[in-house]
Amino acid sequence: MRINTNIAALNSHRMLEKNTSISGRNLEKLSSGKRINRASDDAAGLAISEKMNAQIRGLKMASRNALDGVSLVQTAEGAMGEIHSMLQRMRELSVQAANGTMSPDDRRAIQDEINQLTSEVNRIGNGTEFNKLNILQGNQGPESNTIISKMSTGAPAEVSLDKIAVVAPPIFDKDLEFRHLDPTDTFSVVVNGKETIVNIQGFSTSTNLSYGDFLERINDALGDDAVAYFNDNGSILVKTNEAGGGQSVEFKGSTVTINKLFAVSGTEKAFGTAENPANKSEGTIFFSELPEKGSFITIGNTRIDFYDSSEEPYAGTNVPIDLNASADVEALVTNLISNLNIDGVTLSAVPGNAKTINIEADVVGFAGNVITLEGTLDEFNVNLQVGSNAGQGFRLEVGDTRSIALKISANKPTGNPGVAGAAYVEIPNVTNGIKPAFVEYSLDVMDESKATAAIEVFNNAIITVASERSKLGAIQNRLEKTIANLDNTAENLTAAKSRIEDTDMALEMSEFTKFNILQQAGTAMLSQANQQPQMMLKLLNA
């Protein structure tokens, strides 16, 4: 027997330390409710649970984002509901004004109410906000000054109006003046079967209305279906915004008018080229002017930001183009073609049109059509982050619902309401709804024929707002389903995370009880082991 080294005591002490440590871990898990309190508890489980935790927290925030999106939609849709109500009232007033029994004083009273209601439409459009965002004004951001033809294996309908019989030279010059149209001439555009009269009032007598004015009035008539612009040769090029064989554009008028304007008889008409799976899809971006600082265009997955280095350095994460390095549009287009390398497409110049970039898909067939081209949107737009990871969102767009956008007023008396016979008043009588000054011209209902045509204008406005409300309703339904899915996914991921990192209290309590007993037993045995050397005293006293 030895007294210098008490092996039994050392063994008892080691086992007591082990049981005490395990019991402490049991207590930690029982008190925290977590099976994993540090990486050493379960290294792999910790890595998995933290990734799940990031997803769960992201999903919960995405659900709140989607709820905010619903609130925005409800705010916009509620305001549009009031605009709808006023449009219905204005249509009702137009029906009343179209009645032949109305006296001039009666129609004047009707006109006054229409003026007030139109101003109120503007007030709602300009004043409706969500978290300081003006949601019914359309896009109020910087303008990229682009006209974009989408990618397609079929071309848009395109017609060039470059023959003028009366005024030399035989191409359009935007500074030349109209002096040769007869007041009785008629002229209209037909896009995809929809005909709109072009307002040519004043072109027969005025000496200061130019082809630029004429181009502006053509675009008023074309609306969002097509666009007209001057190409490098000074000709007017008209192109539908959508591509494919279903697209058409036609200019109609009396033989005299068409002959005076374009030195041809009959009609000027063009059809789009049908989709062809053997083609490479193409699109174009035409710059009418230099883009504004802060604007952008998108080609495929690449966003190009325009900035001015003379004012401040570029601080974004997209592809920057310095406006300060381009003296004019032609130089900008050259810089873009030279400096942009974008996956999936090839950029090139367009012969005879230095303001246009041609974009061709690198693959043949309809797959190339999925490459998106986009410039400045007309609509108010925000990106709703409705997922826990980058890129898991969608864009919410709300159209401009103010009176000019609905064509129930104009910023000039010669504006185009889009309906034959309809006209605007000659003196401004409508406010923007925010300031008291009269800055717009309301629809004229002061005689029977104009009031009759105004009914159709209000019809069109009602349909436009109904379409916007319908889109918002669909988005709200989508967001509600999104929220339900996010909450369900977060719940299931939380359950999965719980199975990995949470303590099984019953099992842990039984373990704690076991090691608590062993700890008490170990303490007793250590005491007994420490008593063993005292047996040596009996030998020493013998």
C-alpha positions as CSV (number, residue, x, y, z in Angstrom):
1,M,0.0,0.0,0.0
2,R,1.2,3.5,-0.9
3,I,0.5,6.8,0.7
4,N,2.3,9.2,-1.7
5,T,0.0,8.5,-4.6
6,N,-3.7,7.8,-3.9
7,I,-4.8,6.3,-7.2
8,A,-8.3,5.6,-6.0
9,A,-8.7,9.3,-5.0
10,L,-7.3,10.4,-8.3
11,N,-9.7,8.2,-10.2
12,S,-12.6,9.3,-8.2
13,H,-11.6,12.9,-8.7
14,R,-11.3,12.4,-12.5
15,M,-14.7,10.8,-12.7
16,L,-16.2,13.5,-10.4
17,E,-14.8,16.2,-12.7
18,K,-16.2,14.5,-15.8
19,N,-19.7,14.1,-14.3
20,T,-19.6,17.6,-13.0
21,S,-18.7,18.9,-16.4
22,I,-21.5,16.9,-18.2
23,S,-24.0,17.9,-15.5
24,G,-23.0,21.6,-16.1
25,R,-23.6,21.1,-19.8
26,N,-27.0,19.6,-19.0
27,L,-27.9,22.5,-16.8
28,E,-26.8,24.9,-19.5
29,K,-29.0,23.2,-22.1
30,L,-31.9,23.0,-19.7
31,S,-31.7,26.7,-18.7
32,S,-31.2,28.0,-22.3
33,G,-33.5,25.5,-24.0
34,K,-30.8,25.1,-26.7
35,R,-29.0,21.9,-27.6
36,I,-26.3,23.9,-29.3
37,N,-25.0,26.8,-27.2
38,R,-21.5,26.8,-28.7
39,A,-19.8,25.5,-31.8
40,S,-18.3,22.6,-29.8
41,D,-21.7,21.3,-28.9
42,D,-22.3,20.4,-32.6
43,A,-20.1,22.0,-35.2
44,A,-22.1,20.8,-38.3
45,G,-25.4,21.4,-36.6
46,L,-24.4,25.0,-35.7
47,A,-23.5,25.7,-39.4
48,I,-26.8,24.3,-40.6
49,S,-28.9,26.1,-38.0
50,E,-27.3,29.5,-38.6
51,K,-28.0,29.2,-42.3
52,M,-31.5,28.3,-41.5
53,N,-31.7,31.2,-39.1
54,A,-30.6,33.6,-41.8
55,Q,-33.3,32.3,-44.1
56,I,-36.0,32.4,-41.4
57,R,-35.2,36.0,-40.4
58,G,-35.1,37.0,-44.1
59,L,-38.4,35.3,-44.7
60,K,-40.0,37.1,-41.8
61,M,-38.7,40.5,-43.1
62,A,-39.8,39.6,-46.6
63,S,-43.3,38.9,-45.3
64,R,-43.3,42.4,-43.7
65,N,-42.1,43.9,-47.0
66,A,-44.9,42.2,-48.8
67,L,-47.4,43.6,-46.3
68,D,-46.0,47.0,-46.9
69,G,-46.5,46.3,-50.6
70,V,-50.1,45.5,-50.0
71,S,-50.5,48.7,-48.1
72,L,-49.0,50.7,-51.0
73,V,-51.3,48.9,-53.4
74,Q,-54.4,49.5,-51.3
75,T,-53.5,53.2,-51.0
76,A,-53.1,53.6,-54.8
77,E,-56.2,51.6,-55.6
78,G,-58.3,53.5,-53.1
79,A,-57.3,56.8,-54.6
80,M,-58.0,55.4,-58.1
81,G,-61.5,54.4,-56.9
82,E,-62.2,58.1,-56.2
83,I,-60.8,59.0,-59.6
84,H,-63.1,56.4,-61.1
85,S,-66.1,57.9,-59.4
86,M,-65.3,61.4,-60.7
87,L,-64.7,60.1,-64.3
88,Q,-68.1,58.4,-64.1
89,R,-69.6,61.7,-63.1
90,M,-67.9,63.6,-65.9
91,R,-69.1,61.1,-68.4
92,E,-72.6,61.6,-67.0
93,L,-72.2,65.3,-67.4
94,S,-71.0,64.9,-71.0
95,V,-74.1,62.8,-71.8
96,Q,-76.2,65.7,-70.4
97,A,-74.3,68.3,-72.3
98,A,-74.7,66.4,-75.6
99,N,-78.5,66.8,-75.3
100,G,-79.8,69.3,-77.8
101,T,-82.1,70.8,-75.2
102,M,-79.2,72.3,-73.3
103,S,-78.8,76.1,-73.5
104,P,-75.3,77.7,-73.6
105,D,-75.7,78.7,-69.9
106,D,-76.6,75.1,-69.0
107,R,-73.5,73.8,-70.8
108,R,-71.4,76.5,-69.1
109,A,-72.5,75.2,-65.7
110,I,-71.7,71.6,-66.8
111,Q,-68.3,72.8,-68.1
112,D,-67.6,74.5,-64.7
113,E,-68.2,71.2,-62.8
114,I,-66.1,69.2,-65.3
115,N,-63.3,71.8,-64.7
116,Q,-63.5,71.3,-61.0
117,L,-63.6,67.6,-61.2
118,T,-60.6,67.5,-63.6
119,S,-58.7,69.6,-61.1
120,E,-59.6,67.2,-58.3
121,V,-58.3,64.3,-60.4
122,N,-55.0,66.2,-60.6
123,R,-55.1,66.8,-56.8
124,I,-55.5,63.1,-56.1
125,G,-52.9,62.2,-58.7
126,N,-50.3,64.7,-57.4
127,G,-51.1,64.5,-53.7
128,T,-51.5,60.7,-53.1
129,E,-48.4,59.5,-51.2
130,F,-47.2,56.4,-49.5
131,N,-44.3,57.0,-47.1
132,K,-43.5,60.2,-49.0
133,L,-43.5,58.5,-52.4
134,N,-45.8,60.0,-55.0
135,I,-47.4,56.8,-56.3
136,L,-49.9,58.2,-58.9
137,Q,-47.6,60.5,-60.8
138,G,-45.8,58.0,-63.0
139,N,-42.0,58.0,-63.1
140,Q,-40.6,61.3,-61.9
141,G,-37.0,60.2,-62.0
142,P,-34.2,61.2,-64.5
143,E,-35.0,60.6,-68.1
144,S,-32.8,58.3,-70.3
145,N,-34.3,59.9,-73.4
146,T,-34.5,56.5,-75.2
147,I,-36.9,54.9,-77.6
148,I,-36.6,51.1,-77.4
149,S,-37.7,48.4,-79.8
150,K,-37.9,45.1,-77.9
151,M,-35.9,42.0,-78.9
152,S,-37.7,39.7,-81.3
153,T,-37.0,37.4,-84.3
154,G,-39.7,39.4,-86.1
155,A,-39.3,43.1,-86.8
156,P,-41.8,45.8,-85.7
157,A,-43.9,47.6,-88.3
158,E,-41.8,50.5,-89.6
159,V,-42.6,53.2,-92.1
160,S,-40.4,56.1,-93.2
161,L,-42.2,59.3,-94.2
162,D,-39.7,61.2,-96.2
163,K,-41.4,62.5,-99.4
164,I,-42.8,66.0,-99.3
165,A,-44.3,67.3,-102.5
166,V,-44.7,71.0,-101.8
167,V,-41.8,72.1,-99.6
168,A,-38.2,71.6,-100.7
169,P,-35.9,69.8,-99.9
170,P,-37.7,66.5,-100.4
171,I,-37.0,65.3,-96.9
172,F,-38.3,66.4,-93.5
173,D,-36.5,69.3,-91.9
174,K,-37.8,70.0,-88.4
175,D,-37.3,73.7,-88.9
176,L,-39.4,73.9,-92.1
177,E,-42.9,75.3,-91.7
178,F,-46.3,74.0,-92.7
179,R,-48.1,76.4,-94.9
180,H,-49.9,74.2,-97.4
181,L,-52.6,72.1,-95.7
182,D,-56.3,73.0,-96.3
183,P,-58.4,73.5,-93.2
184,T,-60.8,70.7,-94.4
185,D,-58.0,68.2,-94.8
186,T,-58.2,65.1,-92.6
187,F,-55.2,63.0,-91.5
188,S,-55.1,60.0,-89.1
189,V,-52.9,57.2,-87.9
190,V,-53.9,53.6,-87.4
191,V,-51.8,51.4,-85.1
192,N,-52.8,47.7,-84.9
193,G,-56.3,48.6,-86.1
194,K,-56.9,51.5,-83.7
195,E,-57.4,54.8,-85.6
196,T,-56.7,58.2,-84.1
197,I,-57.2,61.6,-85.8
198,V,-54.0,63.7,-86.0
199,N,-54.7,67.3,-85.0
200,I,-53.6,69.5,-87.9
201,Q,-55.3,72.6,-86.7
202,G,-53.2,75.7,-87.5
203,F,-51.0,74.1,-90.1
204,S,-53.0,75.8,-93.0
205,T,-52.5,79.4,-91.9
206,S,-49.7,79.6,-89.3
207,T,-46.2,80.6,-90.2
208,N,-44.6,79.2,-87.1
209,L,-45.7,75.6,-86.9
210,S,-42.8,73.4,-88.0
211,Y,-42.4,69.8,-88.9
212,G,-41.2,69.4,-85.3
213,D,-44.7,70.4,-84.2
214,F,-46.2,68.0,-86.7
215,L,-44.0,65.2,-85.3
216,E,-45.2,66.0,-81.8
217,R,-48.8,65.8,-82.9
218,I,-48.2,62.5,-84.6
219,N,-46.8,61.1,-81.4
220,D,-49.8,62.5,-79.5
221,A,-51.9,60.3,-81.8
222,L,-49.7,57.3,-81.6
223,G,-49.8,57.2,-77.8
224,D,-48.0,54.2,-76.3
225,D,-48.5,51.9,-79.3
226,A,-45.8,53.4,-81.6
227,V,-43.3,56.2,-81.8
228,A,-42.2,58.7,-84.4
229,Y,-38.9,60.4,-84.6
230,F,-36.5,62.1,-87.0
231,N,-33.7,59.9,-88.3
232,D,-30.3,61.1,-89.5
233,N,-31.7,61.9,-92.9
234,G,-34.3,64.2,-91.5
235,S,-37.1,61.7,-92.4
236,I,-39.8,60.8,-89.9
237,L,-39.5,57.2,-88.9
238,V,-42.5,55.6,-87.4
239,K,-42.1,52.2,-85.6
240,T,-44.5,50.1,-83.5
241,N,-43.2,49.5,-80.0
242,E,-43.9,45.8,-80.2
243,A,-42.4,43.5,-82.8
244,G,-43.9,40.6,-84.9
245,G,-46.3,40.0,-87.7
246,G,-49.3,41.2,-85.8
247,Q,-48.1,44.8,-85.8
248,S,-49.2,47.4,-88.3
249,V,-49.0,51.2,-88.7
250,E,-50.9,53.1,-91.3
251,F,-51.3,56.8,-92.2
252,K,-54.7,57.7,-93.7
253,G,-56.2,60.9,-95.1
254,S,-57.7,62.4,-98.1
255,T,-55.8,61.8,-101.3
256,V,-55.0,65.6,-101.4
257,T,-53.6,65.6,-97.9
258,I,-51.5,62.4,-98.3
259,N,-50.2,63.7,-101.6
260,K,-49.3,67.1,-100.1
261,L,-47.5,65.6,-97.2
262,F,-45.8,62.6,-98.7
263,A,-46.0,62.9,-102.5
264,V,-47.9,59.6,-102.7
265,S,-51.6,58.7,-103.2
266,G,-53.7,56.5,-101.1
267,T,-52.2,55.4,-97.8
268,E,-48.8,54.8,-96.3
269,K,-48.8,51.5,-94.5
270,A,-46.4,49.0,-93.0
271,F,-46.6,45.6,-91.3
272,G,-44.3,43.9,-88.9
273,T,-42.3,40.9,-89.9
274,A,-43.6,37.6,-88.4
275,E,-41.6,35.7,-85.9
276,N,-39.1,33.3,-87.4
277,P,-37.2,30.6,-85.4
278,A,-34.4,30.7,-87.9
279,N,-33.6,34.4,-87.2
280,K,-31.5,36.0,-84.5
281,S,-33.7,38.3,-82.5
282,E,-32.8,42.0,-82.7
283,G,-33.8,45.2,-80.9
284,T,-32.7,48.8,-81.0
285,I,-32.2,51.7,-78.6
286,F,-32.6,55.1,-80.1
287,F,-31.4,58.2,-78.1
288,S,-33.4,61.2,-78.9
289,E,-31.1,63.3,-76.6
290,L,-28.3,62.7,-74.2
291,P,-29.5,60.8,-71.1
292,E,-30.0,62.8,-67.9
293,K,-27.6,62.2,-65.0
294,G,-28.9,59.4,-62.8
295,S,-30.9,57.7,-65.5
296,F,-30.2,54.2,-66.7
297,I,-30.9,51.6,-69.4
298,T,-31.0,47.8,-69.1
299,I,-29.8,45.3,-71.6
300,G,-30.4,41.7,-70.5
301,N,-29.1,41.4,-66.9
302,T,-26.8,44.4,-67.3
303,R,-27.8,47.8,-66.0
304,I,-25.9,50.8,-67.5
305,D,-25.9,53.9,-65.2
306,F,-25.3,57.4,-66.7
307,Y,-23.3,59.7,-64.5
308,D,-21.3,63.0,-64.9
309,S,-17.7,62.8,-63.6
310,S,-17.5,66.6,-63.7
311,E,-20.0,66.8,-60.9
312,E,-19.2,63.7,-58.8
313,P,-17.6,60.2,-59.1
314,Y,-19.6,57.1,-59.8
315,A,-20.5,55.3,-56.7
316,G,-22.8,52.5,-57.9
317,T,-22.2,48.8,-58.6
318,N,-23.5,48.7,-62.2
319,V,-21.8,49.5,-65.5
320,P,-21.0,53.2,-65.5
321,I,-21.1,55.5,-68.6
322,D,-19.7,59.0,-68.1
323,L,-21.8,61.6,-69.8
324,N,-18.9,64.1,-69.5
325,A,-17.0,62.0,-72.0
326,S,-19.6,62.4,-74.7
327,A,-20.1,65.7,-76.4
328,D,-23.3,64.6,-78.1
329,V,-25.6,61.7,-78.7
330,E,-23.5,60.3,-81.6
331,A,-20.4,60.2,-79.4
332,L,-22.4,58.6,-76.6
333,V,-23.6,55.8,-79.0
334,T,-20.0,55.3,-80.2
335,N,-18.8,55.0,-76.5
336,L,-21.5,52.5,-75.7
337,I,-20.8,50.3,-78.6
338,S,-17.0,50.4,-78.0
339,N,-17.1,49.9,-74.2
340,L,-20.0,47.6,-73.5
341,N,-19.4,43.8,-73.5
342,I,-22.7,42.2,-72.5
343,D,-23.2,38.5,-72.3
344,G,-25.7,37.1,-74.8
345,V,-25.8,40.0,-77.2
346,T,-23.7,41.9,-79.8
347,L,-23.9,45.7,-80.1
348,S,-23.4,47.4,-83.4
349,A,-24.0,50.7,-85.2
350,V,-26.9,51.3,-87.5
351,P,-25.8,52.5,-90.9
352,G,-27.2,56.0,-91.6
353,N,-28.5,56.4,-88.0
354,A,-25.8,57.5,-85.6
355,K,-28.2,57.8,-82.7
356,T,-29.2,54.2,-82.7
357,I,-27.6,51.1,-81.2
358,N,-28.6,47.8,-82.8
359,I,-28.6,44.8,-80.4
360,E,-28.6,41.2,-81.8
361,A,-28.8,38.1,-79.7
362,D,-25.9,35.6,-79.9
363,V,-28.3,32.6,-80.2
364,V,-30.6,31.8,-83.0
365,G,-34.4,31.4,-82.4
366,F,-36.9,32.5,-79.8
367,A,-34.5,32.0,-76.9
368,G,-33.0,35.4,-77.9
369,N,-36.3,37.1,-77.3
370,V,-36.0,36.7,-73.6
371,I,-33.2,39.3,-73.5
372,T,-34.9,42.4,-72.1
373,L,-34.2,45.9,-73.2
374,E,-35.5,48.7,-71.0
375,G,-35.1,52.5,-70.7
376,T,-37.0,54.9,-68.5
377,L,-40.4,53.6,-67.5
378,D,-43.4,55.8,-67.8
379,E,-44.9,54.3,-64.6
380,F,-44.1,54.8,-60.9
381,N,-42.1,51.7,-60.0
382,V,-40.6,50.2,-56.9
383,N,-38.9,46.8,-56.4
384,L,-40.5,44.7,-53.7
385,Q,-38.1,42.4,-51.9
386,V,-40.4,39.5,-51.2
387,G,-37.8,36.8,-50.6
388,S,-35.0,36.2,-48.2
389,N,-32.2,36.2,-50.8
390,A,-30.9,38.7,-53.3
391,G,-32.9,38.8,-56.5
392,Q,-36.0,37.4,-55.0
393,G,-38.4,40.2,-55.7
394,F,-40.5,41.8,-58.4
395,R,-41.3,45.3,-59.6
396,L,-44.5,47.0,-58.8
397,E,-45.6,49.5,-61.4
398,V,-48.4,52.1,-61.1
399,G,-49.4,54.2,-64.1
400,D,-49.9,58.0,-64.1
401,T,-53.5,58.7,-63.4
402,R,-53.5,62.5,-63.6
403,S,-55.8,64.2,-66.0
404,I,-53.3,64.7,-68.9
405,A,-52.3,61.1,-68.8
406,L,-56.0,60.2,-69.0
407,K,-56.4,62.7,-71.9
408,I,-59.2,64.5,-70.1
409,S,-57.1,67.6,-70.1
410,A,-54.0,68.8,-72.0
411,N,-51.1,71.2,-71.5
412,K,-52.0,72.9,-74.8
413,P,-55.3,73.7,-76.5
414,T,-54.3,71.8,-79.6
415,G,-53.6,68.5,-77.7
416,N,-55.1,65.3,-79.0
417,P,-57.8,63.7,-76.9
418,G,-57.6,60.6,-79.2
419,V,-61.2,60.7,-80.3
420,A,-62.4,62.4,-83.5
421,G,-64.5,65.5,-82.8
422,A,-63.3,65.9,-79.2
423,A,-61.3,69.1,-78.4
424,Y,-59.9,71.0,-75.5
425,V,-60.9,74.5,-74.5
426,E,-58.9,77.5,-75.8
427,I,-58.2,79.1,-72.4
428,P,-56.6,77.1,-69.4
429,N,-59.2,76.4,-66.8
430,V,-57.8,73.4,-64.8
431,T,-55.2,73.4,-62.0
432,N,-52.7,70.7,-61.1
433,G,-54.7,70.2,-57.9
434,I,-51.9,71.5,-55.7
435,K,-51.5,75.1,-56.8
436,P,-54.2,77.6,-57.7
437,A,-52.9,78.6,-61.1
438,F,-54.8,77.4,-64.2
439,V,-52.2,75.4,-66.2
440,E,-54.2,72.9,-68.2
441,Y,-57.0,72.8,-70.7
442,S,-60.1,70.7,-69.9
443,L,-62.3,68.8,-72.5
444,D,-64.7,71.2,-74.2
445,V,-68.4,70.3,-73.8
446,M,-69.7,73.7,-74.9
447,D,-71.5,72.4,-78.0
448,E,-73.4,69.3,-78.8
449,S,-70.8,67.6,-81.1
450,K,-67.8,68.2,-78.8
451,A,-69.8,67.0,-75.8
452,T,-70.8,63.8,-77.7
453,A,-67.1,63.1,-78.5
454,A,-66.1,63.8,-74.9
455,I,-68.3,60.9,-73.8
456,E,-65.9,58.6,-75.6
457,V,-62.8,60.3,-74.2
458,F,-64.2,59.8,-70.7
459,N,-65.0,56.2,-71.6
460,N,-61.4,55.7,-72.6
461,A,-60.2,57.3,-69.3
462,I,-62.5,55.0,-67.3
463,I,-61.1,52.0,-69.1
464,T,-57.6,53.2,-68.5
465,V,-58.1,53.6,-64.7
466,A,-60.0,50.3,-64.6
467,S,-57.1,48.6,-66.2
468,E,-54.7,50.1,-63.6
469,R,-57.0,49.1,-60.8
470,S,-57.3,45.6,-62.2
471,K,-53.5,45.3,-62.3
472,L,-53.2,46.5,-58.7
473,G,-55.9,44.0,-57.6
474,A,-54.0,41.2,-59.3
475,I,-50.8,42.3,-57.6
476,Q,-52.5,42.5,-54.2
477,N,-53.8,38.9,-54.6
478,R,-50.3,37.9,-55.6
479,L,-48.8,39.6,-52.6
480,E,-51.3,37.9,-50.2
481,K,-50.4,34.5,-51.6
482,T,-46.7,35.5,-51.3
483,I,-47.2,36.4,-47.7
484,A,-49.0,33.1,-47.0
485,N,-46.1,31.1,-48.6
486,L,-43.4,33.1,-46.8
487,D,-45.1,32.6,-43.4
488,N,-45.6,28.9,-44.2
489,T,-42.0,28.4,-45.3
490,A,-40.7,30.3,-42.3
491,E,-42.7,28.1,-40.0
492,N,-41.4,24.9,-41.6
493,L,-37.8,26.1,-41.5
494,T,-38.3,27.1,-37.9
495,A,-39.5,23.6,-37.0
496,A,-36.5,22.2,-38.9
497,K,-34.1,24.5,-37.0
498,S,-35.7,23.6,-33.7
499,R,-35.1,19.9,-34.3
500,I,-31.4,20.7,-34.9
501,E,-30.6,23.2,-32.1
502,D,-33.3,23.1,-29.5
503,T,-33.1,20.9,-26.4
504,D,-35.3,17.8,-25.9
505,M,-36.2,18.8,-22.3
506,A,-37.4,15.4,-21.2
507,L,-34.3,13.6,-22.5
508,E,-32.0,16.3,-21.2
509,M,-33.7,16.2,-17.7
510,S,-33.2,12.4,-17.5
511,E,-29.5,12.9,-18.4
512,F,-29.2,15.6,-15.8
513,T,-30.7,13.4,-13.2
514,K,-28.4,10.6,-14.0
515,F,-25.2,12.7,-13.9
516,N,-26.5,14.5,-10.8
517,I,-26.7,11.1,-9.0
518,L,-23.3,10.1,-10.3
519,Q,-21.9,13.5,-9.2
520,Q,-23.2,12.9,-5.7
521,A,-21.9,9.3,-5.7
522,G,-18.5,10.5,-7.0
523,T,-18.3,13.0,-4.2
524,A,-18.9,10.3,-1.6
525,M,-16.4,7.9,-3.2
526,L,-13.8,10.6,-3.3
527,S,-14.3,11.1,0.4
528,Q,-13.9,7.3,0.9
529,A,-10.8,7.2,-1.2
530,N,-9.3,10.0,0.8
531,Q,-9.8,8.0,3.9
532,Q,-7.9,5.0,2.7
533,P,-4.3,6.3,3.5
534,Q,-5.4,6.6,7.2
535,M,-5.3,2.8,7.4
536,M,-1.5,3.2,7.3
537,L,-1.7,4.6,10.8
538,K,-2.7,1.3,12.2
539,L,0.4,-0.3,10.7
540,L,2.5,2.5,12.1
541,N,1.1,2.2,15.6
542,A,1.6,-1.6,15.6
